[in-house]
Amino acid sequence: MLEQIPDVPGVHLDLDAYLRDFRQEFEHGGDIFAKLERAQTFREPGDPSWEAFAAGDWQRALELNEEDRPSAVGMIDTYRRLGYATQRIRVVEFPISPYLQWEIQFLRLLAEAGQDIRVLRGERAAEFEAHRPLPELVIIGDRVLYEVLYDDSGTPAGGRRIDDRKVIAGCRRDVAKLYAQGEPLLAFYDQHIAPLPPPIV
């Protein structure tokens, strides 16, 4: 089902509309909050740590990331308050891209705060990618799925809202399979990310 998401009818939302809609749905709570991230490079203008990373100042990027630790703890507290179990999957290919080396620094903060994040190596996703890469998506409970959209540069561009319960149920099953095949992010970080030299952007 995951591979079919780009072909499933949905409501297109620009970035502001997507963020508003997402916040409203998220605050309703639910049993599962699932997130699947597939692409190996994104742009996150406006994020101070990303801006430092993109400018080539790795030490400053790490310092700013560490300053986000209270935000990471707050995110996990919010998930718990709203009743969510989380299934967050980060697909990673080797060699690890500079962006992923940066992004996983923040995912580490979330994992240390208690979120069970799994890393899925690219080859393990192959059975779900017969014709195209897995989509970037977010699932909130059993009622809404968002295909997260990016422009050609990898900058967030909004999303598509999908409300079909059968589609959502199928994607939840697929995400659960991917999640079960993943490895804990903190162990992956210690083995593959921590030893890396500063990335060359």
GROMACS elastic network, one bead per residue, 0.5 to 0.9 nm:
[ bonds ]
;  ai    aj funct       b0    kb
    1     4     6  0.52950   500
    1     5     6  0.67654   500
    1   128     6  0.84520   500
    1   167     6  0.70645   500
    1   168     6  0.88744   500
    1   170     6  0.58071   500
    1   171     6  0.56978   500
    1   173     6  0.88696   500
    1   174     6  0.70992   500
    2     5     6  0.54964   500
    2     6     6  0.86548   500
    2   128     6  0.71950   500
    2   129     6  0.87086   500
    2   134     6  0.64722   500
    2   135     6  0.69278   500
    2   167     6  0.87862   500
    2   170     6  0.78292   500
    2   171     6  0.55853   500
    2   172     6  0.89963   500
    2   174     6  0.68019   500
    2   175     6  0.80882   500
    3     6     6  0.73784   500
    3     7     6  0.86854   500
    3   128     6  0.64885   500
    3   129     6  0.64080   500
    3   130     6  0.80022   500
    3   131     6  0.75983   500
    3   132     6  0.66557   500
    3   133     6  0.71456   500
    3   134     6  0.57012   500
    3   135     6  0.69199   500
    4     7     6  0.55182   500
    4     8     6  0.65503   500
    4   135     6  0.88983   500
    5     8     6  0.51339   500
    5     9     6  0.84080   500
    5   134     6  0.87796   500
    5   135     6  0.71233   500
    5   147     6  0.74250   500
    5   162     6  0.89086   500
    5   167     6  0.83005   500
    5   171     6  0.86938   500
    6     9     6  0.80901   500
    6    10     6  0.89924   500
    6   135     6  0.75172   500
    6   147     6  0.77060   500
    7    10     6  0.88793   500
    8   162     6  0.77224   500
    8   164     6  0.89629   500
    8   167     6  0.82947   500
    9   160     6  0.86816   500
    9   161     6  0.87421   500
    9   162     6  0.69991   500
    9   164     6  0.88357   500
   10   146     6  0.87545   500
   10   147     6  0.88918   500
   10   160     6  0.55602   500
   10   161     6  0.52336   500
   10   163     6  0.75023   500
   10   164     6  0.87690   500
   11   159     6  0.82607   500
   11   160     6  0.52083   500
   11   162     6  0.67042   500
   11   163     6  0.89885   500
   12    18     6  0.84229   500
   12   158     6  0.77960   500
   12   159     6  0.60702   500
   12   161     6  0.65117   500
   13    16     6  0.77992   500
   13    17     6  0.54314   500
   13    18     6  0.51610   500
   13    19     6  0.88434   500
   13    21     6  0.86656   500
   13   157     6  0.87511   500
   13   158     6  0.56320   500
   13   159     6  0.53244   500
   13   160     6  0.58637   500
   13   161     6  0.73824   500
   14    17     6  0.53456   500
   14    18     6  0.58904   500
   14    19     6  0.85836   500
   14   157     6  0.63468   500
   14   159     6  0.66004   500
   14   160     6  0.86751   500
   15    18     6  0.50902   500
   15    19     6  0.61845   500
   15    20     6  0.86633   500
   15   149     6  0.87142   500
   15   156     6  0.70702   500
   15   157     6  0.52125   500
   15   159     6  0.69397   500
   16    19     6  0.52454   500
   16    20     6  0.62570   500
   16    21     6  0.86009   500
   16   157     6  0.89472   500
   16   158     6  0.71811   500
   17    20     6  0.51552   500
   17    21     6  0.60231   500
   17    22     6  0.83911   500
   17   158     6  0.74633   500
   17   159     6  0.86482   500
   18    21     6  0.51270   500
   18    22     6  0.58881   500
   18    23     6  0.85038   500
   18   146     6  0.86534   500
   18   148     6  0.87955   500
   18   157     6  0.89869   500
   18   158     6  0.54404   500
   18   159     6  0.57750   500
   18   160     6  0.78665   500
   18   161     6  0.82017   500
   19    22     6  0.50747   500
   19    23     6  0.61199   500
   19    24     6  0.86551   500
   19   158     6  0.76336   500
   19   159     6  0.87118   500
   20    23     6  0.52824   500
   20    24     6  0.63276   500
   20    25     6  0.87810   500
   21    24     6  0.52352   500
   21    25     6  0.62776   500
   21    26     6  0.85052   500
   21   161     6  0.88631   500
   22    25     6  0.52601   500
   22    26     6  0.59069   500
   22    27     6  0.85578   500
   22   140     6  0.88698   500
   22   146     6  0.82889   500
   23    26     6  0.50823   500
   23    27     6  0.61511   500
   23    28     6  0.89050   500
   24    27     6  0.54520   500
   24    28     6  0.69082   500
   25    28     6  0.54336   500
   25    29     6  0.74614   500
   25   140     6  0.73509   500
   25   143     6  0.89473   500
   25   144     6  0.79007   500
   26    29     6  0.57030   500
   26    30     6  0.79894   500
   26    33     6  0.85280   500
   26    82     6  0.83738   500
   26   140     6  0.66547   500
   26   141     6  0.88976   500
   27    30     6  0.88487   500
   27    82     6  0.70891   500
   28    82     6  0.73912   500
   29    32     6  0.85702   500
   29    33     6  0.87316   500
   29    79     6  0.81303   500
   29    81     6  0.83994   500
   29    83     6  0.60430   500
   29    84     6  0.66083   500
   29   140     6  0.78843   500
   29   141     6  0.74887   500
   30    33     6  0.73037   500
   30    82     6  0.68375   500
   30    83     6  0.59443   500
   30    84     6  0.55751   500
   30    85     6  0.83708   500
   30   140     6  0.66604   500
   30   142     6  0.77134   500
   30   143     6  0.89174   500
   31    82     6  0.86868   500
   31    83     6  0.61074   500
   31    85     6  0.60444   500
   31    86     6  0.85545   500
   31   140     6  0.80762   500
   31   141     6  0.53343   500
   31   142     6  0.79664   500
   32    83     6  0.81108   500
   32    84     6  0.50422   500
   32    86     6  0.57392   500
   32    87     6  0.72586   500
   32   139     6  0.75415   500
   32   140     6  0.61985   500
   32   142     6  0.78074   500
   32   172     6  0.89106   500
   33    79     6  0.81554   500
   33    84     6  0.58173   500
   33    85     6  0.62145   500
   33    87     6  0.62952   500
   33    88     6  0.79509   500
   33   138     6  0.73819   500
   33   139     6  0.57694   500
   33   141     6  0.61433   500
   34    85     6  0.83736   500
   34    86     6  0.56836   500
   34    88     6  0.54887   500
   34    89     6  0.79739   500
   34   137     6  0.81116   500
   34   138     6  0.56274   500
   34   140     6  0.67007   500
   34   141     6  0.82649   500
   34   172     6  0.79212   500
   34   175     6  0.75915   500
   34   176     6  0.89291   500
   35    86     6  0.80808   500
   35    87     6  0.63864   500
   35    89     6  0.61939   500
   35    90     6  0.83374   500
   35   136     6  0.77927   500
   35   137     6  0.58389   500
   35   139     6  0.64715   500
   35   140     6  0.89693   500
   35   175     6  0.84630   500
   36    87     6  0.83462   500
   36    88     6  0.60712   500
   36    90     6  0.62529   500
   36    91     6  0.77880   500
   36   134     6  0.83944   500
   36   135     6  0.75217   500
   36   136     6  0.56040   500
   36   137     6  0.53549   500
   36   138     6  0.65364   500
   36   139     6  0.88391   500
   36   175     6  0.76109   500
   37    40     6  0.84821   500
   37    88     6  0.81743   500
   37    89     6  0.63464   500
   37    90     6  0.50994   500
   37    91     6  0.61621   500
   37   134     6  0.83059   500
   37   135     6  0.74677   500
   37   136     6  0.50516   500
   37   137     6  0.69580   500
   37   138     6  0.89197   500
   38    89     6  0.85209   500
   38    90     6  0.65274   500
   38    91     6  0.50891   500
   38    92     6  0.74968   500
   38   122     6  0.85835   500
   38   133     6  0.74873   500
   38   134     6  0.61874   500
   38   135     6  0.66280   500
   38   136     6  0.59839   500
   39    42     6  0.73228   500
   39    91     6  0.76519   500
   39    92     6  0.84333   500
   39   133     6  0.83784   500
   39   134     6  0.85372   500
   39   135     6  0.84330   500
   39   136     6  0.76145   500
   39   154     6  0.87311   500
   40    91     6  0.79482   500
   40    92     6  0.69682   500
   40    93     6  0.73829   500
   40    96     6  0.81056   500
   40    97     6  0.63448   500
   40    98     6  0.88062   500
   40    99     6  0.69981   500
   40   100     6  0.63373   500
   41    97     6  0.69499   500
   41    98     6  0.78819   500
   41    99     6  0.53831   500
   41   100     6  0.68307   500
   41   154     6  0.67667   500
   42    99     6  0.68397   500
   42   100     6  0.87397   500
   42   150     6  0.83163   500
   42   153     6  0.74005   500
   42   155     6  0.61281   500
   42   156     6  0.81321   500
   43    50     6  0.78999   500
   43    54     6  0.86820   500
   43    99     6  0.82696   500
   43   153     6  0.70894   500
   43   154     6  0.52864   500
   43   156     6  0.75476   500
   44    47     6  0.59167   500
   44    50     6  0.61641   500
   44    51     6  0.76338   500
   44   154     6  0.83294   500
   44   155     6  0.63259   500
   44   156     6  0.74990   500
   45    48     6  0.79717   500
   45    50     6  0.69603   500
   45    51     6  0.63774   500
   45   155     6  0.77024   500
   46    49     6  0.88101   500
   46    50     6  0.77633   500
   46    51     6  0.69670   500
   47    50     6  0.52675   500
   47    51     6  0.60745   500
   47    52     6  0.87352   500
   48    51     6  0.50015   500
   48    52     6  0.62738   500
   48    53     6  0.86088   500
   48    61     6  0.75868   500
   48    64     6  0.68541   500
   48    65     6  0.84156   500
   49    52     6  0.51970   500
   49    53     6  0.61945   500
   49    54     6  0.86141   500
   49    58     6  0.88444   500
   49    60     6  0.72765   500
   49    62     6  0.70457   500
   49    63     6  0.78874   500
   49    64     6  0.51681   500
   49    65     6  0.57047   500
   49   102     6  0.86667   500
   50    54     6  0.59621   500
   50    55     6  0.84211   500
   50    61     6  0.65881   500
   50    64     6  0.89335   500
   50    65     6  0.87141   500
   50    99     6  0.87342   500
   50   102     6  0.76235   500
   50   103     6  0.84262   500
   51    54     6  0.50917   500
   51    55     6  0.61322   500
   51    56     6  0.87099   500
   51    57     6  0.87537   500
   51    61     6  0.76862   500
   52    55     6  0.50303   500
   52    56     6  0.63566   500
   52    57     6  0.51941   500
   52    58     6  0.67542   500
   52    59     6  0.84841   500
   52    60     6  0.61516   500
   52    61     6  0.50127   500
   52    62     6  0.88119   500
   52    64     6  0.84249   500
   53    56     6  0.51445   500
   53    57     6  0.54453   500
   53    58     6  0.53438   500
   53    59     6  0.84214   500
   53    60     6  0.76615   500
   53    61     6  0.52503   500
   53    62     6  0.84033   500
   53    98     6  0.89590   500
   53    99     6  0.84708   500
   53   102     6  0.72890   500
   53   199     6  0.86366   500
   53   201     6  0.76961   500
   54    57     6  0.75194   500
   54    58     6  0.85957   500
   54    61     6  0.88603   500
   54    99     6  0.87916   500
   54   201     6  0.64217   500
   55    58     6  0.83737   500
   55   201     6  0.78107   500
   56    59     6  0.89256   500
   56    61     6  0.86786   500
   56   199     6  0.81888   500
   56   200     6  0.71843   500
   56   201     6  0.61749   500
   57    60     6  0.54938   500
   57    61     6  0.62499   500
   57    62     6  0.88681   500
   58    62     6  0.62472   500
   58    63     6  0.86559   500
   58   102     6  0.86344   500
   58   198     6  0.62672   500
   58   199     6  0.74697   500
   59    62     6  0.51886   500
   59    63     6  0.62758   500
   59    64     6  0.87116   500
   59   198     6  0.83568   500
   60    64     6  0.61011   500
   60    65     6  0.83978   500
   61    64     6  0.52346   500
   61    65     6  0.60555   500
   61    66     6  0.86647   500
   61   102     6  0.80618   500
   62    66     6  0.62105   500
   62    67     6  0.86847   500
   62   102     6  0.82324   500
   62   105     6  0.76177   500
   63    66     6  0.51801   500
   63    67     6  0.64234   500
   63    68     6  0.89861   500
   64    68     6  0.66643   500
   65    68     6  0.51979   500
   65    69     6  0.72076   500
   65   105     6  0.71565   500
   65   106     6  0.63455   500
   65   109     6  0.86242   500
   66    69     6  0.54282   500
   66    70     6  0.86991   500
   66   105     6  0.86431   500
   66   106     6  0.80628   500
   66   109     6  0.79639   500
   67    70     6  0.72300   500
   67    71     6  0.83480   500
   68    71     6  0.51639   500
   68    72     6  0.63628   500
   68    73     6  0.88485   500
   68   106     6  0.79422   500
   68   109     6  0.82520   500
   69    72     6  0.50076   500
   69    73     6  0.62842   500
   69    74     6  0.85658   500
   69   106     6  0.81798   500
   69   109     6  0.60715   500
   69   110     6  0.80014   500
   69   113     6  0.84601   500
   70    73     6  0.50749   500
   70    74     6  0.60964   500
   70    75     6  0.86344   500
   71    75     6  0.61799   500
   71    76     6  0.87968   500
   72    75     6  0.50960   500
   72    76     6  0.65010   500
   72    77     6  0.87547   500
   72   106     6  0.79439   500
   72   107     6  0.86539   500
   72   109     6  0.61546   500
   72   110     6  0.52699   500
   72   111     6  0.88612   500
   72   112     6  0.89675   500
   72   113     6  0.68430   500
   73    76     6  0.52945   500
   73    77     6  0.62973   500
   73    78     6  0.87192   500
   73   109     6  0.79085   500
   73   110     6  0.68520   500
   73   112     6  0.86190   500
   73   113     6  0.53655   500
   73   114     6  0.81857   500
   74    77     6  0.50277   500
   74    78     6  0.61811   500
   74    79     6  0.87616   500
   74   113     6  0.88314   500
   75    78     6  0.50875   500
   75    79     6  0.63891   500
   75    80     6  0.87955   500
   75   110     6  0.79503   500
   75   113     6  0.89176   500
   76    79     6  0.51292   500
   76    80     6  0.63637   500
   76    81     6  0.86433   500
   76   110     6  0.71554   500
   76   113     6  0.66777   500
   76   114     6  0.68440   500
   76   115     6  0.65283   500
   77    80     6  0.51602   500
   77    81     6  0.61020   500
   77    82     6  0.86779   500
   77   113     6  0.88537   500
   78    82     6  0.61658   500
   78    83     6  0.85633   500
   78    84     6  0.86769   500
   79    82     6  0.53298   500
   79    83     6  0.62610   500
   79    84     6  0.51780   500
   79    85     6  0.73410   500
   79    86     6  0.77532   500
   80    83     6  0.50863   500
   80    84     6  0.58095   500
   80    85     6  0.75187   500
   81    84     6  0.77642   500
   84   140     6  0.88243   500
   84   141     6  0.81087   500
   85   115     6  0.88767   500
   86   115     6  0.70456   500
   86   116     6  0.69837   500
   86   117     6  0.80677   500
   87   115     6  0.86090   500
   87   116     6  0.70258   500
   87   117     6  0.67339   500
   87   118     6  0.78731   500
   87   175     6  0.78238   500
   87   176     6  0.75396   500
   87   179     6  0.66890   500
   88   115     6  0.83898   500
   88   116     6  0.72169   500
   88   117     6  0.50414   500
   88   118     6  0.63048   500
   88   119     6  0.85971   500
   88   175     6  0.88882   500
   88   179     6  0.74870   500
   89   117     6  0.60803   500
   89   118     6  0.50107   500
   89   119     6  0.58070   500
   89   120     6  0.66735   500
   89   175     6  0.81379   500
   89   178     6  0.75152   500
   89   179     6  0.62126   500
   89   182     6  0.74347   500
   90   104     6  0.89313   500
   90   117     6  0.76193   500
   90   118     6  0.63288   500
   90   120     6  0.60140   500
   90   121     6  0.83947   500
   90   182     6  0.86420   500
   90   185     6  0.86285   500
   91   118     6  0.85670   500
   91   119     6  0.58080   500
   91   121     6  0.55985   500
   91   122     6  0.58463   500
   91   124     6  0.88119   500
   91   125     6  0.76816   500
   91   182     6  0.87791   500
   92    95     6  0.88269   500
   92    96     6  0.70336   500
   92    97     6  0.87193   500
   92   100     6  0.77884   500
   92   119     6  0.66359   500
   92   120     6  0.60919   500
   92   122     6  0.55607   500
   93    96     6  0.59675   500
   93    97     6  0.79304   500
   93   120     6  0.86535   500
   93   121     6  0.58567   500
   93   123     6  0.78881   500
   94    97     6  0.76198   500
   94   121     6  0.82128   500
   94   122     6  0.80372   500
   96    99     6  0.82518   500
   96   100     6  0.64082   500
   96   101     6  0.66188   500
   96   192     6  0.86372   500
   96   193     6  0.83778   500
   97   100     6  0.52608   500
   97   101     6  0.63099   500
   97   102     6  0.87481   500
   97   199     6  0.82844   500
   98   101     6  0.50545   500
   98   102     6  0.63743   500
   98   103     6  0.87391   500
   98   198     6  0.85416   500
   98   199     6  0.52379   500
   98   200     6  0.67653   500
   98   201     6  0.64990   500
   99   102     6  0.50947   500
   99   103     6  0.60609   500
   99   104     6  0.85598   500
   99   199     6  0.84451   500
   99   201     6  0.83877   500
  100   104     6  0.58224   500
  100   105     6  0.84731   500
  101   104     6  0.56563   500
  101   105     6  0.68922   500
  101   193     6  0.63898   500
  101   194     6  0.89262   500
  101   196     6  0.82611   500
  101   198     6  0.87016   500
  101   199     6  0.73242   500
  102   105     6  0.55181   500
  102   106     6  0.75720   500
  102   199     6  0.83058   500
  103   106     6  0.56449   500
  103   107     6  0.65308   500
  103   108     6  0.87809   500
  104   108     6  0.58992   500
  104   109     6  0.86333   500
  104   185     6  0.83627   500
  104   189     6  0.74883   500
  104   193     6  0.78971   500
  105   108     6  0.52025   500
  105   109     6  0.68325   500
  105   189     6  0.83623   500
  105   193     6  0.85227   500
  106   109     6  0.50820   500
  106   110     6  0.65810   500
  106   111     6  0.87381   500
  107   110     6  0.50466   500
  107   111     6  0.61722   500
  107   112     6  0.85633   500
  107   115     6  0.89157   500
  107   117     6  0.76558   500
  107   185     6  0.77964   500
  107   186     6  0.88260   500
  108   111     6  0.50000   500
  108   112     6  0.60488   500
  108   113     6  0.84997   500
  108   117     6  0.86802   500
  108   185     6  0.69829   500
  108   186     6  0.62885   500
  108   189     6  0.73882   500
  109   112     6  0.50818   500
  109   113     6  0.61734   500
  109   114     6  0.87948   500
  109   115     6  0.89504   500
  110   113     6  0.50205   500
  110   114     6  0.64940   500
  110   115     6  0.56074   500
  110   116     6  0.83144   500
  110   117     6  0.80847   500
  111   114     6  0.51290   500
  111   116     6  0.59268   500
  111   117     6  0.62337   500
  111   184     6  0.87702   500
  111   185     6  0.70556   500
  111   186     6  0.67636   500
  112   115     6  0.71763   500
  112   116     6  0.89639   500
  112   186     6  0.77573   500
  116   184     6  0.71328   500
  116   185     6  0.77526   500
  117   179     6  0.85519   500
  117   182     6  0.86185   500
  117   183     6  0.82737   500
  117   184     6  0.61673   500
  117   185     6  0.55575   500
  117   186     6  0.83159   500
  118   178     6  0.89364   500
  118   179     6  0.63583   500
  118   180     6  0.84563   500
  118   181     6  0.84352   500
  118   183     6  0.51067   500
  118   185     6  0.51700   500
  118   186     6  0.87279   500
  118   188     6  0.88198   500
  119   179     6  0.82202   500
  119   181     6  0.86801   500
  119   182     6  0.50758   500
  119   183     6  0.52002   500
  119   184     6  0.63233   500
  119   185     6  0.56057   500
  119   188     6  0.72339   500
  120   123     6  0.82938   500
  120   124     6  0.64578   500
  120   125     6  0.71352   500
  120   178     6  0.72100   500
  120   179     6  0.76621   500
  120   181     6  0.68650   500
  120   183     6  0.65684   500
  121   124     6  0.54903   500
  121   125     6  0.70057   500
  121   182     6  0.75757   500
  121   183     6  0.87244   500
  122   125     6  0.53911   500
  122   126     6  0.69591   500
  123   126     6  0.53100   500
  123   127     6  0.84655   500
  124   127     6  0.71607   500
  124   128     6  0.86884   500
  124   178     6  0.81452   500
  124   181     6  0.76107   500
  124   182     6  0.84897   500
  125   128     6  0.56276   500
  125   129     6  0.66073   500
  125   133     6  0.86950   500
  125   134     6  0.78930   500
  125   178     6  0.73415   500
  126   130     6  0.68988   500
  126   133     6  0.85825   500
  127   130     6  0.64941   500
  128   131     6  0.86384   500
  128   132     6  0.86390   500
  128   133     6  0.80430   500
  128   134     6  0.69990   500
  128   174     6  0.84499   500
  129   132     6  0.52995   500
  129   133     6  0.53145   500
  129   134     6  0.61639   500
  130   133     6  0.80973   500
  132   135     6  0.85809   500
  134   137     6  0.88891   500
  135   147     6  0.68271   500
  135   148     6  0.78262   500
  135   149     6  0.89766   500
  136   146     6  0.84930   500
  136   147     6  0.58964   500
  136   148     6  0.53682   500
  136   149     6  0.73865   500
  137   145     6  0.70959   500
  137   146     6  0.55245   500
  137   148     6  0.53295   500
  137   149     6  0.87019   500
  137   159     6  0.88283   500
  138   144     6  0.85121   500
  138   145     6  0.57321   500
  138   146     6  0.51769   500
  138   147     6  0.66347   500
  138   148     6  0.72599   500
  139   142     6  0.76240   500
  139   143     6  0.81757   500
  139   144     6  0.60993   500
  139   146     6  0.64135   500
  139   147     6  0.88448   500
  139   168     6  0.74888   500
  139   171     6  0.83822   500
  139   172     6  0.76286   500
  140   143     6  0.65566   500
  140   144     6  0.55514   500
  140   145     6  0.62845   500
  140   146     6  0.84648   500
  141   144     6  0.69181   500
  141   145     6  0.85643   500
  141   168     6  0.88728   500
  142   145     6  0.82886   500
  142   163     6  0.89514   500
  142   165     6  0.67413   500
  142   168     6  0.64275   500
  142   169     6  0.68013   500
  142   172     6  0.83211   500
  143   162     6  0.87239   500
  143   163     6  0.61483   500
  143   164     6  0.78518   500
  143   165     6  0.63810   500
  143   168     6  0.72905   500
  144   161     6  0.69316   500
  144   162     6  0.59441   500
  144   164     6  0.77310   500
  144   165     6  0.78129   500
  144   168     6  0.69901   500
  145   160     6  0.81923   500
  145   161     6  0.59620   500
  145   162     6  0.51454   500
  145   163     6  0.65132   500
  145   164     6  0.85036   500
  145   167     6  0.87045   500
  145   168     6  0.63210   500
  145   171     6  0.87763   500
  146   149     6  0.89963   500
  146   159     6  0.60833   500
  146   160     6  0.54059   500
  146   162     6  0.60833   500
  146   163     6  0.88198   500
  147   158     6  0.87346   500
  147   159     6  0.54231   500
  147   160     6  0.50897   500
  147   161     6  0.66951   500
  147   162     6  0.77808   500
  148   156     6  0.78029   500
  148   157     6  0.79323   500
  148   158     6  0.62602   500
  148   160     6  0.66262   500
  148   161     6  0.88539   500
  149   154     6  0.88122   500
  149   155     6  0.85625   500
  149   156     6  0.61883   500
  149   157     6  0.53495   500
  149   158     6  0.52537   500
  149   160     6  0.74199   500
  150   153     6  0.75667   500
  150   154     6  0.52586   500
  150   155     6  0.52444   500
  150   158     6  0.69627   500
  150   159     6  0.82293   500
  151   154     6  0.53660   500
  151   155     6  0.55024   500
  151   156     6  0.65517   500
  151   157     6  0.58001   500
  152   155     6  0.74297   500
  153   156     6  0.89726   500
  154   157     6  0.85862   500
  156   159     6  0.86344   500
  162   165     6  0.86049   500
  162   167     6  0.81643   500
  162   168     6  0.78755   500
  163   166     6  0.88493   500
  163   167     6  0.79903   500
  163   168     6  0.73533   500
  164   167     6  0.53472   500
  164   168     6  0.62473   500
  164   169     6  0.86940   500
  165   169     6  0.60205   500
  165   170     6  0.85477   500
  166   169     6  0.50835   500
  166   170     6  0.61760   500
  166   171     6  0.86038   500
  167   170     6  0.51480   500
  167   171     6  0.61825   500
  167   172     6  0.85674   500
  168   171     6  0.51049   500
  168   172     6  0.60672   500
  168   173     6  0.86688   500
  169   172     6  0.50504   500
  169   173     6  0.63545   500
  169   174     6  0.87820   500
  170   173     6  0.51890   500
  170   174     6  0.63633   500
  170   175     6  0.86642   500
  171   175     6  0.59585   500
  171   176     6  0.84058   500
  172   175     6  0.50953   500
  172   176     6  0.60749   500
  172   177     6  0.86689   500
  173   176     6  0.51302   500
  173   177     6  0.64019   500
  173   178     6  0.88705   500
  174   177     6  0.50983   500
  174   178     6  0.63768   500
  174   179     6  0.85812   500
  175   178     6  0.50724   500
  175   179     6  0.59934   500
  175   180     6  0.85367   500
  176   180     6  0.61062   500
  176   181     6  0.87109   500
  177   180     6  0.51741   500
  177   181     6  0.64779   500
  177   182     6  0.89007   500
  178   181     6  0.51892   500
  178   182     6  0.63713   500
  179   182     6  0.51839   500
  179   183     6  0.82864   500
  180   183     6  0.82185   500
  182   185     6  0.86281   500
  183   186     6  0.87630   500
  183   187     6  0.75444   500
  183   188     6  0.70036   500
  184   187     6  0.56199   500
  184   188     6  0.63962   500
  184   189     6  0.87106   500
  185   188     6  0.50012   500
  185   189     6  0.59412   500
  185   190     6  0.86083   500
  186   190     6  0.61967   500
  186   191     6  0.86537   500
  187   190     6  0.52315   500
  187   191     6  0.63027   500
  187   192     6  0.85204   500
  188   191     6  0.52475   500
  188   192     6  0.57499   500
  188   193     6  0.71872   500
  189   192     6  0.54346   500
  189   194     6  0.59284   500
  189   195     6  0.87941   500
  190   193     6  0.61589   500
  190   194     6  0.53313   500
  190   195     6  0.75094   500
  191   194     6  0.67506   500
  191   195     6  0.71617   500
  192   195     6  0.63934   500
  192   196     6  0.71726   500
  193   196     6  0.55171   500
  193   197     6  0.89222   500
  194   197     6  0.83672   500
  196   199     6  0.78020   500
  197   200     6  0.89666   500
